[in-house]
Amino acid sequence: MNKEAVKVEIKKIIIVAIFLIGIILILDRVGAEQTYKIAERKISIPIFVYHNIVDDKSEIEYDYMQTTKAKFEEQIIGLKLLGYHFITYDDLIAYKNGEKALSKRSCLITFDDGLKGVYTNAFPIIQKYDVPITAFIINNNMETDLTLSWKEAKEMEESGLVTIASHSMDHVKFDTLSVEEAVKNVNKSYEQIEEKLGKKVQNKIFTYPCGVAKEEQILALEKEGFVQNLTDNKINSSKTLDLSRLHRDYPLNENIIMIMLKMKYREWKYQESI
């Protein structure tokens, strides 16, 4: 078989594979409107993490740091078409407490670092599709050309679609801090968030800078009542849902089929723990 014939056969295989994957995803969508309380059915709950949403590919320096607004919108549309329901941390907490039922296809959208593209590029898209998000800000980095202003943060918060949460005061790696320093850092961050937004935060969510934390810090912040995010590309399952150790995953600039394939792979890889 010559090279051209091989290429044709490979293309055929790829087309068939994509078609079959599409069929599987569509079939898996069946029942997506049905909701379940935490004890009723085991479901996986992905939390997607982005950093900045930029205008075009020329602005992408690192795939995990910048996503184009066209790709972000494409991913949102894709998730919706596959039957995903976009939920908030408040929803997740209520679900964990047995107070709320969730669809078997529920997910969260989060942004780290409080970068300007969240306001200029992501915000119009989430308004268009009515998608709630959580933006984790670094207090000491606010009010620059590259980051959100407090005015922008408050505007987004008041839309009802955006929750402003803490990514620490200064993006210090928490494994360099004592437990006392870690707790003080997060509490100070939320004191300022409440002051700037003019409201009391009921459910306080914290994301560790660089996903790094000591076990004793996690336990101390859990005792203080904080919901905590790690960033480790693992899956959250209703069976083992731990609000002090929530897993998050990067969608990057992938198409929806690749995102779903990665999710299914992780469900298989970590099936013993979920």
Protein Blocks (a to p, Z undefined) as FASTA:
>chain_A
ZZklmmmmmmmmmmmmmmmmmmmmmmmmgoplpccdfklpccdddddddfbdcfblmlpm
bfklpccfklmmmmmmmmmmnopacddfklmmmmmnopaccdfbdcddddehiiaklmmm
mmmmmmmnopacdddddfklgoiakbccfklmmmmmmnopaccddebjnopafklpcfkl
mmmmmmmmmmmmmmmnopacfbdcdddehhiacfklmmmmmmnopacdddehpacdfklg
cfklcccddekjadfklmmmmmmmmmmmmmmmZZ
